[in-house]
């Protein structure tokens, strides 16, 4: 029998795996017989291994996975994206030089894996079992597992069903290298954490039954003792440095989390991935150890978020699918393609209207065209400026997400609502974009207008579909209703911070920063005695209006410290300080009212902790009070 050639990630050949076997304790995965289109051959297979000591290997060659997390939604259309948009997103990931993509945190449209097969991206396919921290009254703001026992059977049946469907639909895709049971399921009520671990174990067993050829992974396992449940552990955020050489096959499933609107900085945003490592000319990425299988940036694209629009702006590409400068950084370093000339400051003189293609092939909701409007100077060079721009479909079939007209306004953080306002149609750095769909065949004329600038026009053609008989059924404008803030919970404030990512200036062995929010009074953070300016911080993983802070020390006071808050993880503002107590003060806990501040991180900075001792006091707990 002829041995099939190996399936390779750089391949542009469409592949569809139809058989698989597994062998040995290191769980090599052999996926075979695939074909291009409907004709037999060429046949391809892939052999991959995950190892706690040697990371990931594909076809016998070690490979450090360089990836992104990808949500499915996009501006205007939400999760109702087209097959074309899914493929466009994956092409954008591949174009930057990534070879790995995590479908976070739910099964994506089947085209997600089939197109990854075609272009050679490796896929971590994830199920829906996930949680988030507390805050607000949204049902999505709570834990991963039902507290009330009556809801558990239905909940578990739903998750099992979705895991089984995800595997059944995608198991013949050679691009899939892991099934993930979920993400950060440790975010739950303390009383049900044992049930979470039990349920994760059962999901792993179910995954093995449905597909014994791929590992059952668990994503976001940096808390709750969940990193030994699956075959493969994905560490998020501070898990990148809290678990060096953990002794299980692993990767960093989320790093970065840089909140910025386009254009953003020309930088990778390594975040916690690079903590406690010193890059050098010889070792620019020292955290890429042999025992680690790879890393995936959070995240590839801006996305909708219950924590607000600004919090969802962590992508390398914005919500309308225009790249930020960080995307160009990765492309330059992974594919050695220099970045383009950035738009220069100046007054716009012209409008340029363009599209990723001019022919819409299908009028059935599976296809779309990405339309971009750019402000330029008289020579046609992009200008970093803002001006109100309107796109109008003057005649022919088709629509944007908000009708046959879309208005882009200058992005003004000082406007009512600020960065949390309804800014989905903002024009930033001289450009804006929208997605065009049509449900009828014919030719469409789109006109871009802006006061004091010449119009620009673009002609698009929809190739198939029923002809448009009479006026378009789509309205000229659909009126968007801005989201309203959730009502505050009873009592007015919520406690934030439990099990969220943490950071610190230094720590003693066994006294890492995660102990300030693990809910365990027996553990605590303590800085190194040599630390001249000790601090410990909690990342709230959402923008919270902070109004109070609770700090508990390991020993009685007096304690000298200040509480600071940051919206960008870089600039800090003091929001609270204790009333300086007398030396006889024997308190260990401080409940402080804070200057009301919108913050992403809160930290406690110790001030000359003990003049007569070598060690600073340890902190048992750091909690934040406020509202979303």
NUNU-803682 format. One record per residue (C-alpha): residue in one letter; y, z, x. Coordinates in steps of 0.2 Angstrom, whole numbers, plus 2048, in hexadecimal, padded with zeros to 3 digits. Example, Ala and Ser with C-alpha at 12.3 -4.5 7.8 and 13.67 -1.06 7.14 Angstrom:
<sites>
a7EA82783E s7FB824844 
</sites>
This chain:
<sites>
x800800800 x8117FB807 x81C80A80B x82C80A801 x83C80B80C x84681B80A x85481D7FD x864820807 x875827802 x87F819809 x87580C7FF x87E8027F2 x86E7FD7EA x86B8037D8 x85B80E7D8 x8518167CB x8448227D0 x8348237C6 x82882E7CF x82883D7DA x81D8497E3 x81F85A7ED x8168617FC x816870807 x81F881807 x83087980D x82F86F7FC x83285D803 x8368527F4 x8308407F4 x8378357E7 x8308237E6 x82F8137DD x84080D7D8 x8477FC7D4 x8577F27D3 x85C7ED7C2 x84C7E77B8 x8447DD7C5 x8377E57D1 x83C7EB7E2 x8437F07ED x83A8017ED x8428107F4 x83D8227F6 x8468327FC x83E841805 x84A850806 x84786280B x852872809 x84F87F817 x856891819 x85688E82C x85A87B82E x86487781F x862866815 x85885781C x857846814 x84983A819 x846845828 x85884582E x86285582D x872852823 x88085E81F x88685B80D x89885780B x89C8587F9 x8A785C7EA x8A68647D9 x8AA8597CB x8AE85C7B9 x8AD84E7AC x8BD8507A3 x8CD8467A6 x8DF84679F x8E184278D x8CF83E789 x8C884F78E x8B584E78F x8B483E785 x8B4833795 x8AD822796 x89F81C7A1 x8AB8137AC x8B58237AF x8A682C7B5 x8A281E7C1 x8B481D7C6 x8B48307CA x8A482E7D5 x8AB81F7DE x8BA8297E2 x8AF8377E9 x8A582B7F4 x8B58227F9 x8BB832801 x8AC83480C x8A2841802 x88F83E800 x88B84C7F4 x8928517E2 x88F8607D7 x88F85D7C5 x89886D7C0 x8948777B5 x88A86D7A8 x87F85E7A6 x88A84E7A8 x88983D7A0 x8798357A6 x8838277AE x8888357BB x8778357C3 x8748227C0 x88481D7C9 x88182A7D7 x8708217D9 x8798117DB x8868167E8 x87C8237F1 x8838347EC x8788437ED x87984D7DD x8788607D8 x87585F7C5 x87A86F7BD x8758787AC x8818817A0 x87D8937A4 x88D89A7AC x89A8A77A9 x8AC8AC7AE x8B68BB7AF x8BE8C47A1 x8CF8C079A x8D78BB789 x8CE8B9779 x8C68A877C x8B38A977A x8B28A078A x8BB8AE793 x8AC8BA793 x89B8BC79B x88D8B079E x8808B9793 x8828C0781 x8848D2780 x87E8D376E x86B8D276E x86B8C875D x8738B9766 x8688B9775 x8598AF76E x8648A0768 x86E8A0778 x85F8A0783 x857892779 x86688877A x86788978D x855886790 x857876785 x86587078F x85D87379F x84D869799 x85885B793 x86285A7A3 x8528597AD x84984D7A1 x8588417A1 x85C8417B4 x84B8457BC x8488327C1 x8598317CA x8568327DD x8678387E0 x8638497D8 x85E8567E6 x85F8667DC x85F86D7CA x86B87B7C8 x8688897BB x87B88C7B9 x88A8947C2 x8918A57C5 x8858AD7B7 x8898BE7BF x8998BE7B5 x8928C87A6 x8938D979F x88B8E67AA x87E8EA79D x8778D979D x8768D57AF x8638D97B0 x8618CD7A2 x86B8BF7AB x8608C17BA x8508C07AF x8568B17A6 x85B8A87B6 x8498AB7BC x8428A47AD x84D8957AE x8478927C0 x8358937BA x8398867AC x84187B7B9 x83287B7C4 x8278777B5 x8318687B0 x8348627C1 x82A8697D0 x83285D7DC x8438647DD x84A8757E1 x8518807D3 x8628857D9 x86E8937D3 x8808907D5 x88D89D7D8 x8828AB7DE x88E8B57E9 x88D8C47DD x8808CD7D2 x8718CB7DE x86E8BA7D7 x86C8B07E8 x8598B37E9 x8548AD7D8 x85389B7DB x84D88F7E9 x85E88B7EE x86E8967EE x88088F7EB x88D89B7F1 x89F8997EA x8B089F7F1 x8AE8AE7FC x89B8AC7FC x89E8A080A x8A18AE816 x8998BD80D x8888B6810 x8868AF821 x8758A8824 x86E8B0814 x85C8AB817 x85A8A0809 x85D88D807 x87088D803 x880883803 x8928877FE x8938817ED x8A68847EB x8B48867F8 x8C78827F8 x8CE8857E6 x8DF8807EC x8EB87F7DD x8F88717DF x8FF8637D5 x9008517DD x90584D7EB x8FF85E7F2 x8FD861805 x8F4855811 x8E6862815 x8D4866810 x8D7877809 x8C8880811 x8CB891809 x8BD89E80C x8B2891814 x8BB893824 x8BE8A5823 x8B88AF833 x8B689E83D x8C189784A x8C188484A x8C487C85B x8C586A862 x8B286B866 x8AD873856 x8B986E848 x8AE87583A x8A5884842 x89F88A831 x89387C82F x884886836 x87387F837 x86C88A829 x87A88481D x876874813 x88786F80F x897872806 x8A086C7F6 x8B386E7F3 x8BA8757E3 x8BE8697DD x8BE8567DD x8C98547CE x8D685E7C4 x8CE8637B3 x8D286C7A3 x8D087F7A4 x8D188E798 x8DB8967A5 x8E988A7A4 x8EE8787AA x8F587E7BA x8E58887BE x8DB8787BB x8E586F7C9 x8D98727D7 x8D38607D9 x8D58547E8 x8DA8487DA x8E584C7CB x8E084C7B9 x8E683A7B6 x8DB8357C5 x8E98327D2 x8E48397E3 x8ED8477EB x8F08477FE x8E1853801 x8D68457FB x8DE839808 x8DB847815 x8C8847811 x8C8834811 x8D1834822 x8C584082A x8B483B822 x8B7828822 x8C482682F x8D081D823 x8E2821827 x8ED828818 x8F981C810 x90C81D812 x91182B807 x91E8277F9 x92F82A801 x93E8337F9 x94B8287F1 x9518217E1 x9458167D7 x94A8047D5 x93B7FC7CC x92B8007C3 x91A7FA7C8 x90C7F97BB x8FB7F77C2 x8E97FA7BD x8D87FC7C6 x8D37EC7BD x8DA7E07AF x8CA7DD7A5 x8C27EA79A x8B07E4798 x8AA7EF789 x8B47F4779 x8A7801774 x8AF81177C x8A481078C x8B2807796 x8C480A79B x8D28047A7 x8DC8107B2 x8EE80B7B0 x8FB8117BD x90E8107BC x9188137CD x92A8157D1 x92F80A7E0 x93E8047EA x9457F37EA x9387EE7F7 x9297F47EC x9268047F6 x9218137EC x92F8207EA x92C8337E8 x9378357DA x9368397C7 x93D8307B8 x93782F7A6 x92B8207A4 x92481A794 x91480E792 x913805782 x9067F977C x9117EC775 x9037E176D x8F07DE76E x8E27EB76C x8E07FC775 x8E780D777 x8EB81B782 x8E482D77F x8F4831775 x8F682076C x8FE80F771 x90C81877A x90C825787 x91C82D78E x91C8347A0 x9298427A3 x92F8487B4 x9258577B9 x9318667B8 x9298777BC x9398807B5 x9378787A4 x932882795 x91F886798 x9218837AB x91187D7B4 x9078847A5 x90F879799 x909869791 x90C85F7A1 x8FD8537A0 x90984479F x9148497AE x91A83C7BA x9188437CC x91C83D7DD x92282C7D5 x9128287CC x90882B7BC x8F88247B4 x8EF8237A4 x8DE81C79D x8DE80D792 x8D0809786 x8CD7FB779 x8C27FA76A x8C57E7767 x8C57D7771 x8D67CF776 x8E47CF781 x8F07DF783 x9017DF78A x9077F0790 x91A7F3794 x9218017A0 x93380679D x93F8127A5 x9528147A2 x95C8097AF x94C8017B6 x9457F07B3 x9367F07A8 x9247EC7AF x9167E47A5 x9037E37A7 x8F77D879D x8E57DE79A x8D77D5792 x8C97DD788 x8BA7D178A x8AE7D677C x8AF7DF76B x8B57DA75A x8C57D1759 x8D57DB754 x8D97D5742 x8EA7DB73E x8F47E9746 x8EC7F5751 x8E4804748 x8EA810756 x8FB818753 x90981575E x90A828762 x8FE836760 x907847760 x8FF85376C x8FF866767 x903870777 x8F687E779 x8FB88F773 x8F889F77D x8EA8AA777 x8EE8BA76E x8ED8C977A x8DE8D4778 x8DF8E576F x8E98F077A x8F38E2781 x8EB8E1792 x8DA8DC79A x8D38E27AA x8D08D47B6 x8C88D27C7 x8B68D87C5 x8AB8CE7D1 x8B88C17D4 x8BA8BA7E6 x8C28C67F2 x8CA8C5803 x8D08D1811 x8D98D2821 x8C98DA829 x8BB8E5825 x8AE8F182C x89C8ED82C x8958F081B x8A68F3814 x8AB8E180F x8B98DD802 x8AC8D97F4 x8AA8EB7F2 x8BB8EE7EA x8B68E57DA x8A38E77D9 x8A48F57CD x89A9017D8 x8A39117DD x8979147EB x89E9057F5 x8AF9017FC x8B98F6807 x8C08FD818 x8CA8F3825 x8C78F3837 x8CF901841 x8D78F484C x8DF8EB83D x8F28ED83E x8F68E782C x8E78EA821 x8E68E3810 x8D98DE803 x8DB8D17F5 x8D38CC7E4 x8D48BA7DF x8D58BA7CC x8CF8A87CA x8DC8A57BD x8EF8A77BB x8F18B97B3 x9018C17AE x8FE8D17B8 x9068E17B1 x8FC8EF7B9 x8F18F37C8 x8E39007CA x8DF9057DC x8D29127E1 x8D09197F2 x8C19217FB x8CA9317FF x8D993A7F8 x8EB9357FC x8F9934800 x8F6921801 x904916807 x902904800 x90A8F67F7 x9028EA7EA x9078D87EC x9038C87E1 x9028B67E5 x9028A67DA x8FD89A7E8 x8F28A57F4 x9008A3801 x9118AB7FB x9108BE7F7 x91C8C87ED x91B8DB7EB x9188E17D9 x9148F37DB x9149027E7 x90F9147E4 x91B9227E2 x91992A7F4 x91093A7F0 x91094A7FA x90394D808 x8FB9597FC x8F794B7EF x8E494B7ED x8E393C7E2 x8D892D7E6 x8DD9227D7 x8EE9197D4 x8F29117C3 x9029077C6 x90D8FD7BB x9128ED7C3 x9208E17C2 x91A8D47B5 x9158C57C0 x90A8B67BD x8FD8B67CC x8ED8AF7D2 x8EA8BC7DF x8EE8CF7E1 x8EC8D87F1 x8EF8EA7F7 x8F88EB808 x8F68FC811 x905903819 x90290D829 x8F3914821 x8F092482B x8FB929839 x8EF93683F x8DE92D83D x8D691E844 x8D0917834 x8D9911824 x8D3917814 x8C690D80A x8C99067F9 x8BC9087EC x8C38FE7DE x8D28F17DB x8D48EC7C9 x8E28E17C2 x8E98E47B0 x8F28D67A7 x8F08C779B x8EC8B579C 
</sites>
